Amino acid sequence: MAKRFYITTAIAYPNGRPHMGHALEIIQTDAIARFHRLLGRDVFFQTGTDEHGIKNWQTAQKEGKEIHSFLNENVGVFKELYEKCAISNDQFIRTTDNKMHYPGAIKLWNKLVESGDIYKKKYRGLYCSGCEIFKTEKELVEGKCPDHPTREITEVEEENYFFRLSRYKDQLKDILRNDEYKIVPDIRKNEILSFLDDARDISFSRPKTSLAWGIPVPGDDEHIMYVWCDALSNYITGAGYGRDEDQFASLWPADIHVIGKDILRFHAAFWPAMLISADIQLPKILFVHGFVLSEGTKMGKSTGNVIEPFEQIEKYGTDSFRFYILKAMSLAGDGEYSDALIKERINMDLVGNFSNFCYRVLSFTAKNYQSRITGIDDDPVIEEIREKFEVIKTAYESFDFKKAIQEILAVSDRGNGYFQRKEPWKCKETSGTILGTCVNICKNLAILIQPVMPGIAEQLKNQLGLKRLTWNDLGFDLKDHTIGQPEILLKRV
Ligand SMILES: [Zn+2]
């Protein structure tokens, strides 16, 4: 079976409602998946939820809900958001799924044991129940976890299983340095290389008495797998590991994992070390995105600057929301989100430039040429636009959505400039070929924008009277063609 193009998001922790960060990650991953489908690749896109762990358990208790119905309810809200964002995932994995997920998680644990990388030891440490992780003194600020300043840090002594991360740190550094497992952007690669300098073994289980909600450690019912083997393993279990080895062979290694910068360590150090230990191939690329900021800071209940993704989609529509969130993020940093900013981008970029050009061209063609084009005007604008195709492709391939979108807008800007300069309204008898060139520009725009705004691309495709959009169809070869019914794509907000 041919290897499929396998792309994943991190699995979300559903102990509350999804926030803007979830929307960002799922939309970025969806745009990558759609781009590779446009190129003709056989894409498999997985997302899902990380459903074990003490926080889910405690939140369910606090809300007085049975754990399964609590999770089902919250997972339902995540799925609803993904639907509203027009996400095209092929699979949704839940770590509580004992048919899809458990067999592979257990198999992975056993492999790590066989390699001699799991051992038991007594451990005393400072535990943050918010992070569900032991902290070092160095990581605390005034004795509190910087991410959970309202929670008490407790000193816990336990006997746990550990994973020998330290054994792999030098091998991992080589692998990351030479991009065998490529971390994008570079800033994150440097960050993880310095973390690996003093990487220590990691706690890999919890006693059942302190964490009962999880997958039991094989052969030791007193212990529950800690999040690493339980959650990170979703990338292989969803692909068939431990359950359907043929499917696994067709999907693994993953081509791209998409994650946020706050979970870099787990994916760039713990996860590849586990895979090496289990003799499983490494994923190819780890793309690490930043945070969606509001008023310059990370959104949070305590700062009172939370912007709700559901509300934004309701207000501005799916495609405009996707457009803005993808354009707002710089490749190596964070992105600012506000009502004023999204409105400005919709009005200036989408309505003033993109949508305006398409409607002008298509309505002019419908009105003056019975919706037909019969040739193109061989103007230098054609070459200028052709040169953009490769630039935009490279931008998509390197996850630089901001750049891809800027270049697409430059294409419609060139189109507008060309239309304005040629003044086809002055002599309709001789201007048919000008519209021919413009219709081709619209076609190219529909293809190029499809990963970002699939709904708008589909409408434009229909207005252009096209049967399909693929990357191969880019170009200026529509010469004898009838368009469909023009309509305004987007309106001012
Ligand atoms: Zn914490």
Residues whose N, C-alpha, C, O or C-beta is under 5 A from the ligand:
A	BS01	ZN	C128 G130 C131 C145 D147 H148
